[in-house]
Amino acid sequence: MLLNRGPCSKPRSCSAAQRDDSKIKKQDAPALRDLRLCKAGPIRNGHIGQRPPPINPERLKDFVEEDYLNGDVKTWEMKIVSRNEELLGDALSLVPQSSSRTSLSSHNKLIRFEDISAAAFKIQSGVQKTPCMYSRLSKLYGVDIYLKKEFLQYTGSVKERGVLYLLTSLPQDQQRKGVIVASDGNFSMAVAYHASELRIPVFVIMSTSTSPARVKMCREYGAMVISYGTTAKDSQMHARRLAQENGYLYLEEEDSAVYLSGLGTMGLEMYEQVPKLDAVIFPAGGHCGLLAGSAAALKHLNPRISVIGVESESFPVLQQSLKAGHPAEDQACNNHHFYGDVSGLCFGSNSLQLTGKLVDKVVAVSEEDVLISMLRLLEYERATVDAEGAIGLAALVAGKLPELKGKRVAIAICSGNVDLHLLQQCIARALTLESRVCRFSLVISDCPADISKLLEVLAREEARVLDIRQERTFVTSELFSVEVR
């Protein structure tokens, strides 16, 4: 028995293309056939918009039988709007060294505050300035808590900031060729959405074990989604091969100065929105780019602000890396489905160096603390978040930061993408951890009167019955008895 206790730009017109064709010899006509095609793109809010599929029909032979392509495969010419804003500093240069380059390399230079300011100016019209609001949880933990609700971004994640700045910083020729990403997390959804908004051809490679809901979202954002392989490594290898063969730029979460500067704009906003901050808490783990970039902004504005990172006890990769002085070896996380992006390992020496220099403290919390944090945010803030979004609050739930009592603290709630069935399991488990749901069994006589008496006892205790089962066949006591569970 279960009981519950307590409470861009536009494509060229066809007429223009015909005028250009008149200047070309007849033998060149097949080469320009694809440039005259016009095709509708992804569905957004029930309407069809424009999207350029980044693949030529002749290249379909590169894909395996299990690939699922979103829409017909055609190619047409488009124009990419150039950005006239100058980036501050040489640390943000993304000009490739050769035309055969298929991925971005990390820049081993620490970002500066000017880099973050330039990123904030450039992406201000493309991302939401999310609220940083005082929380009712403050009275519960004795801390003035301000929640930066970054899960209110269009794709539900802070990754949009770094992705948008990364994409707008690409050279025009690479924007025309397109980008490709292999991920089933927030990064892929951010790339899918913003690349489509910028009219950049985009592929997303996902493993066959990816949630159908995430696959659907990426397609609706405007990406060409390909299902390949049973693991993330299979998808990454396939994406790299396609990038090499077709000239796409392979994107991954790395610690380049551009990506970190985009993520650091959230720290800049938190400082502007909450005056007299004493401390700021960010998720850490294998994806510490947000922690490193925001720390660079906050420490420049006020070195007295304490910057704290929080990661999982089952995957303390950042603490191990800081202790060793270099990124730790890749470790297997037993609960990647729950922790998501936090359980990955993608930071490099740039992020690690920034973290070691600017972050004051890194703490680890248990899975139980994260589950209770998800429940607290749902009850007190009406916020549905995943483990990455709740892990910052978990440090206060676990009592790992007693020095913050009475202080003004901002917490980054940076992700809200959680599958519905996983959310149901997490909430049920959190209620059990708090003893608000309990289970018991007892043997009574098999008559309605005794069952009625049992329910009367539960009613006096103001307990709500969630489920009741009666077992008669396998009871080892008297014949005319029943086990109630």
Secondary structure, 3 states (H helix, E strand, C coil): CEEECCCCCCCCCHHHHHHHHCCCCHHHCHHHCCCECCCEEEEECCEEEECCCCCCHHHHHHCCCCCCCCCCCCCECCCCCCCCCCCCCHHHCCCCCCCCCCECCCCCCCCCHHHHHHHHHHHCCCCCCCCEEECCHHHHHCCEEEEEEHHHCCCCECHHHHHHHHHHCCCHHHHHHCEEEECCCHHHHHHHHHHHHCCCCEEEEECCCCCHHHHHHHHHHCCEEEECCCCHHHHHHHHHHHHHHHCCEEECCCCCHHHHHHHHHHHHHHHHHCCCCCEEEEECCCCCHHHHHHHHHHHHHCCCCEEEEEEECCCCHHHHHHHHCCCCCCCCCCCHHHHHHHHCCCCCHHHHHHHHHHCCEEEEECHHHHHHHHHHHHHHHCCCCCHHHHHHHHHHHCCCCHHHCCCEEEEEECECCCCHHHHHHHHHHHHHHCCCEEECCEEEECCHHHHHHHHHHHHHCCCEEEECCEECCCCCCCCCEEEEC
